[in-house]
Amino acid sequence: MLANRSHARAPRRGAYLLPSLFTVANIFCGYFALTESFKAGLLVAQDVAAAGTHFDMAAKAIGVAVLFDGMDGWIARQMGTSSAFGKELDSMADTITFGIAPAFLAFSWGVQAVLTVPATPLIENLTTAGWLISFLFVICSVSRLARFNIQGAPASSPASRPVHRHFVGLPTPASAGLVAAIVHVNSGNPMSGWLWVPFWLLVLLATSLLMVSRWRYYSFKSIDLQKKRKFVVVIGAGGVVALIWFYSHVVLLVIAVSYLLSGALGKVRHLLRRDTAEALAQKREV
């Protein structure tokens, strides 16, 4: 009798497909972003406005993929359909959408589309630096995903993986979202003048290093909408969606930069608390 009840409560096989469908949508967005960046790269020398439209579409695709990436994990946890296959598929999807696609977009939009002047040693060196740093972005994102996969519960029991309140290192969707937000705030139009390229490469370098850092970033997975008084979270989320809908260029950039800086603020707060605790310990010893 008990066996029949437990079997009835078990999720149906079709339920496991729903989170995977969102993961596949994530992969599609990454592939679409790659193709749009490639189209823009071909058009930038002929029609800058048309190239900017394709760059902006690539940035939007990465932004939509961030939503899909959050939905697949949330649905799997709510339905109790977490699986080792889903975990690996999600990791592969993130490699494409939040590693390769934003790196290709960053290089095409911020380096290749800007350095269209006749080749000089300086331009060639900047192009090489852009290629190397964008590749570093991919390596750091893959390393970040690999570190996340080996943390917590083993792969054979993903359902038992605890929901942590913080990530270690900047999450790959956040790093890709920052690249997409910067491109989108310019409506996809490439920067004018090669002097902007070094600053853009510094942003990419800093973002890459933050992904493999030990800095902690808040994980919104710990938010439980089933608890009482969580209607405030729903109202707040609705307000954010409305702001993004009407003022996406500015709001998305503010969100991306604020989340990136939250890790630095958390690190400073941790150091201040540690220094305070050490000072109190020294006073007690005296």
TORSEFI-709418 format. One line per field, with one value per residue (C-alpha): residue number from 1; residue in one letter; x, y, z. Coordinates in nm, 2 decimals. Example, Ala and Ser with C-alpha at 12.3 -4.5 7.8 and 13.67 -1.06 7.14 Angstrom:
2
resi [1:2]
resn [A:S]
u [1.23:1.37]
v [-0.45:-0.11]
w [0.78:0.71]
***
This chain:
286
resi [1:2:3:4:5:6:7:8:9:10:11:12:13:14:15:16:17:18:19:20:21:22:23:24:25:26:27:28:29:30:31:32:33:34:35:36:37:38:39:40:41:42:43:44:45:46:47:48:49:50:51:52:53:54:55:56:57:58:59:60:61:62:63:64:65:66:67:68:69:70:71:72:73:74:75:76:77:78:79:80:81:82:83:84:85:86:87:88:89:90:91:92:93:94:95:96:97:98:99:100:101:102:103:104:105:106:107:108:109:110:111:112:113:114:115:116:117:118:119:120:121:122:123:124:125:126:127:128:129:130:131:132:133:134:135:136:137:138:139:140:141:142:143:144:145:146:147:148:149:150:151:152:153:154:155:156:157:158:159:160:161:162:163:164:165:166:167:168:169:170:171:172:173:174:175:176:177:178:179:180:181:182:183:184:185:186:187:188:189:190:191:192:193:194:195:196:197:198:199:200:201:202:203:204:205:206:207:208:209:210:211:212:213:214:215:216:217:218:219:220:221:222:223:224:225:226:227:228:229:230:231:232:233:234:235:236:237:238:239:240:241:242:243:244:245:246:247:248:249:250:251:252:253:254:255:256:257:258:259:260:261:262:263:264:265:266:267:268:269:270:271:272:273:274:275:276:277:278:279:280:281:282:283:284:285:286]
resn [M:L:A:N:R:S:H:A:R:A:P:R:R:G:A:Y:L:L:P:S:L:F:T:V:A:N:I:F:C:G:Y:F:A:L:T:E:S:F:K:A:G:L:L:V:A:Q:D:V:A:A:A:G:T:H:F:D:M:A:A:K:A:I:G:V:A:V:L:F:D:G:M:D:G:W:I:A:R:Q:M:G:T:S:S:A:F:G:K:E:L:D:S:M:A:D:T:I:T:F:G:I:A:P:A:F:L:A:F:S:W:G:V:Q:A:V:L:T:V:P:A:T:P:L:I:E:N:L:T:T:A:G:W:L:I:S:F:L:F:V:I:C:S:V:S:R:L:A:R:F:N:I:Q:G:A:P:A:S:S:P:A:S:R:P:V:H:R:H:F:V:G:L:P:T:P:A:S:A:G:L:V:A:A:I:V:H:V:N:S:G:N:P:M:S:G:W:L:W:V:P:F:W:L:L:V:L:L:A:T:S:L:L:M:V:S:R:W:R:Y:Y:S:F:K:S:I:D:L:Q:K:K:R:K:F:V:V:V:I:G:A:G:G:V:V:A:L:I:W:F:Y:S:H:V:V:L:L:V:I:A:V:S:Y:L:L:S:G:A:L:G:K:V:R:H:L:L:R:R:D:T:A:E:A:L:A:Q:K:R:E:V]
u [0.00:0.28:0.47:0.17:0.14:0.50:0.48:0.17:0.36:0.66:0.68:0.58:0.85:0.71:0.77:1.15:1.12:0.99:1.31:1.51:1.29:1.39:1.75:1.72:1.57:1.88:2.10:1.89:1.94:2.32:2.33:2.11:2.34:2.64:2.48:2.37:2.72:2.86:2.61:2.70:3.07:3.01:2.80:3.00:3.23:2.94:2.64:2.71:2.34:2.24:2.54:2.42:2.08:2.23:2.46:2.16:1.96:2.26:2.26:1.89:1.92:2.17:1.94:1.65:1.88:1.94:1.57:1.55:1.85:1.68:1.35:1.48:1.65:1.35:1.10:1.32:1.34:0.97:0.86:1.12:1.25:1.62:1.85:2.21:2.13:1.96:2.25:2.50:2.28:2.24:2.62:2.68:2.41:2.57:2.91:2.76:2.53:2.72:3.08:3.13:2.84:2.92:3.29:3.23:2.99:3.24:3.52:3.31:3.14:3.41:3.72:3.67:3.39:3.59:3.93:3.84:4.11:4.42:4.63:4.91:5.12:4.91:4.58:4.72:4.83:4.49:4.32:4.55:4.48:4.11:4.13:4.33:4.11:3.78:3.93:4.02:3.66:3.56:3.82:3.71:3.34:3.41:3.62:3.35:3.09:3.32:3.38:3.01:2.94:3.18:3.05:2.78:2.62:2.77:2.64:2.46:2.22:2.15:1.82:2.00:2.22:2.17:2.04:2.32:2.25:2.57:2.77:3.15:3.27:3.06:2.80:2.84:2.49:2.58:2.90:2.73:2.45:2.70:2.84:2.49:2.38:2.67:2.60:2.23:2.27:2.44:2.16:2.42:2.61:2.99:3.20:3.36:3.74:4.01:4.07:3.77:3.90:4.16:3.88:3.65:3.92:3.98:3.61:3.63:3.94:3.80:3.48:3.67:3.88:3.57:3.42:3.71:3.75:3.65:3.42:3.06:2.75:2.40:2.20:1.84:1.77:1.72:1.40:1.10:0.78:0.57:0.64:0.42:0.47:0.66:0.40:0.65:0.90:0.64:0.54:0.91:0.98:0.68:0.81:1.15:0.99:0.79:1.10:1.29:1.00:0.99:1.36:1.55:1.87:1.94:1.78:1.95:2.29:2.22:2.12:2.42:2.67:2.50:2.52:2.89:2.97:2.78:3.06:3.32:3.10:3.05:3.43:3.49:3.22:3.38:3.72:3.59:3.41:3.72:3.94:3.68:3.67:4.05:4.06:3.81:4.00:4.32:4.15:4.02:4.37:4.51]
v [0.00:0.24:0.15:0.24:0.58:0.66:0.55:0.78:1.08:1.03:1.27:1.14:1.08:1.37:1.61:1.57:1.71:2.05:2.18:2.04:2.23:2.55:2.44:2.38:2.73:2.85:2.68:2.82:3.18:3.12:2.99:3.27:3.52:3.37:3.39:3.75:3.85:3.68:3.86:4.19:4.13:4.08:4.40:4.64:4.76:4.82:4.93:5.02:5.07:4.72:4.57:4.75:4.59:4.24:4.32:4.43:4.12:3.91:4.10:4.06:3.68:3.65:3.85:3.61:3.31:3.44:3.41:3.06:2.95:3.06:2.90:2.55:2.51:2.66:2.43:2.12:2.20:2.28:1.97:1.74:1.64:1.73:1.47:1.42:1.45:1.78:1.91:1.82:1.95:2.28:2.31:2.25:2.51:2.77:2.70:2.80:3.08:3.24:3.15:3.13:3.36:3.67:3.63:3.63:3.92:4.11:4.06:4.13:4.44:4.59:4.51:4.39:4.64:4.93:4.86:4.91:5.16:5.06:4.81:4.95:4.78:4.93:4.82:4.47:4.44:4.56:4.30:4.03:4.14:4.14:3.78:3.66:3.83:3.71:3.36:3.41:3.50:3.16:2.97:3.15:3.08:2.71:2.69:2.87:2.61:2.32:2.45:2.49:2.13:1.97:2.17:2.04:1.69:1.44:1.42:1.09:1.27:1.62:1.63:1.63:1.93:2.21:2.55:2.79:3.15:3.27:3.18:3.16:3.38:3.58:3.35:3.30:3.44:3.76:3.80:3.74:3.97:4.25:4.21:4.20:4.50:4.72:4.63:4.69:5.03:5.14:4.98:4.76:5.04:4.98:5.23:5.50:5.54:5.28:5.46:5.28:4.94:4.92:5.02:4.75:4.49:4.59:4.54:4.19:4.11:4.21:4.02:3.71:3.72:3.78:3.45:3.25:3.46:3.36:3.66:3.57:3.68:3.64:3.35:3.42:3.05:3.08:3.29:3.08:3.21:2.97:3.14:3.40:3.77:3.68:3.88:4.17:3.98:3.92:4.29:4.38:4.14:4.28:4.63:4.53:4.36:4.68:4.89:4.66:4.66:5.04:5.14:4.82:5.00:5.17:4.94:4.62:4.79:4.92:4.57:4.41:4.66:4.66:4.28:4.28:4.55:4.36:4.11:4.38:4.54:4.20:4.14:4.48:4.41:4.08:4.23:4.50:4.25:4.03:4.33:4.43:4.07:4.06:4.39:4.27:3.95:4.14:4.37:4.07:3.91:4.24]
w [0.00:0.09:-0.22:-0.43:-0.26:-0.31:-0.67:-0.72:-0.57:-0.79:-1.09:-1.42:-1.68:-1.89:-1.60:-1.64:-2.00:-1.89:-1.73:-2.02:-2.26:-2.09:-2.11:-2.48:-2.52:-2.34:-2.59:-2.88:-2.74:-2.73:-3.08:-3.20:-3.03:-3.21:-3.55:-3.50:-3.39:-3.69:-3.92:-3.76:-3.81:-4.18:-4.21:-3.99:-4.27:-4.51:-4.29:-3.93:-3.85:-3.98:-3.79:-3.47:-3.50:-3.52:-3.23:-3.02:-3.11:-2.99:-2.66:-2.62:-2.69:-2.41:-2.18:-2.25:-2.19:-1.84:-1.77:-1.92:-1.72:-1.40:-1.49:-1.57:-1.23:-1.04:-1.22:-1.16:-0.78:-0.75:-0.94:-0.78:-1.12:-1.07:-1.24:-1.33:-1.70:-1.64:-1.44:-1.72:-1.99:-1.81:-1.77:-2.14:-2.22:-2.00:-2.16:-2.50:-2.40:-2.11:-2.22:-2.59:-2.71:-2.49:-2.56:-2.93:-2.90:-2.69:-2.94:-3.25:-3.10:-2.88:-3.08:-3.43:-3.52:-3.37:-3.51:-3.88:-3.95:-4.16:-3.98:-3.77:-3.50:-3.23:-3.39:-3.45:-3.08:-2.96:-3.18:-3.05:-2.69:-2.76:-2.89:-2.59:-2.33:-2.49:-2.49:-2.13:-2.07:-2.21:-2.00:-1.68:-1.75:-1.81:-1.50:-1.30:-1.42:-1.34:-0.99:-0.93:-1.05:-0.80:-0.51:-0.29:-0.34:-0.59:-0.94:-0.87:-0.63:-0.76:-0.58:-0.25:-0.35:-0.09:-0.20:-0.10:-0.03:-0.20:-0.51:-0.49:-0.78:-1.02:-1.18:-1.56:-1.64:-1.45:-1.64:-1.98:-1.87:-1.81:-2.16:-2.31:-2.11:-2.22:-2.58:-2.54:-2.37:-2.69:-2.90:-3.05:-3.21:-3.19:-2.99:-3.19:-3.17:-3.08:-2.75:-2.61:-2.68:-2.39:-2.14:-2.29:-2.26:-1.89:-1.82:-1.99:-1.79:-1.46:-1.53:-1.62:-1.30:-1.09:-1.22:-1.08:-0.77:-0.42:-0.38:-0.28:-0.47:-0.35:-0.49:-0.55:-0.53:-0.16:-0.20:-0.11:-0.26:-0.06:0.27:0.42:0.34:0.02:-0.18:-0.14:-0.34:-0.61:-0.62:-0.64:-0.92:-1.11:-1.06:-1.20:-1.50:-1.57:-1.55:-1.78:-2.03:-2.06:-1.98:-2.07:-2.19:-1.86:-1.61:-1.73:-1.71:-1.36:-1.25:-1.41:-1.26:-0.92:-0.90:-1.00:-0.74:-0.47:-0.45:-0.39:-0.12:0.04:0.04:0.20:0.46:0.54:0.58:0.81:1.03:1.05:1.15:1.41:1.55:1.57:1.75:2.00:2.05:2.11:2.37:2.55:2.57:2.71]
***
